[in-house]
């Protein structure tokens, strides 16, 4: 009879341990998933910023070349697209500086 009681106690302890582990898993995994999603979002923002910086440099080169050749109409036509790119870059910088990352990966 005592052996059966020991088995019942073991089953109860394992059941309680399983419930505790399940609660921990339900709490921790969403946090880990959220952390990696935020990391991916920041990496995408950095890639987009690099792409826009390259585009900005290219347009700035054409504006400078047009200004150097006294083709002010071409320089003025390129300026609005340059301003749009600069605005997008500043928006990305604002969203990147608003989030302090805790990633060490």
Secondary structure as GFF3:
##gff-version 3
##sequence-region A 1 105
A	DSSP	alpha_helix	2	68	.	.	.	ID=ss1
A	DSSP	alpha_helix	72	98	.	.	.	ID=ss2
###
